[in-house]
Amino acid sequence: MRSAACREGNGGLIYTARLALPLSAFITDAVMFEVSSASHLPKAAQYEELVAQARALLAGETDWIANAANFSAFVFHSLSDLNWAGFYFHDGRELVVGPFQGKPACVRIALGKGVCGTAAQTRQTQVVRDVHEFPGHIACDSASQSEIVVPLVAPDGTLIGVWDVDSPVVARFDEEDAKGMEALCAVFIEAALPRAA
């Protein structure tokens, strides 16, 4: 048996624990996940690297909220020119905001309304070069100029929600981003399956 202690930043003891396994067996749980930059790579290779990193980030964790929160932060801080990245989950009637990075967001979106509602209803990724040209666009952040939304669908066809990413740059997203974001979302769905199934 080994002892381990968890201390606050000021050195105060929070708790101690007796461990049946060596402390090294727990070290991955205590280490901050570091994102390695792939911005120097061509876009397709950048997404391949991000998919591998996302898989490592979510490995072994099945908590829906924890994975959504970390996934949002991971993408937001890994890609350039983003002002919002997050989830809207389907509650059976409408989309409800979930974990995200960026300014406070619209809380509820009806299916078929705006880019998110359209992606959810059609179950097709929406790449919007200029949000001002999208009929019925819902402006949660006036700085947003372009948007990409990927529907999250379980293998049995159940709508889980959507993954929404906004940029303050017109035409920030293209078909390569759509493929890359879809691959990233597949990693999230795979990690979420115990809850989504």
ABEGO torsion letter per residue (X at the ends): XBBBBBBBAAGBBABBBBBABBAAAAAAAABBBBBBBAAABBAAAAAAAAAAAAAAAABGBABAAAAAAAAAAAAAAABBGBABBBBBBBAGABBBBBBBBEBBBBABBBBGBEAAAAAAAAGBBBBBABAAABBGBBBABAABABBBBBBBBBAAGBBAEBBBBBBABBGABBAAAAAAAAAAAAAAAAAAAAAAX
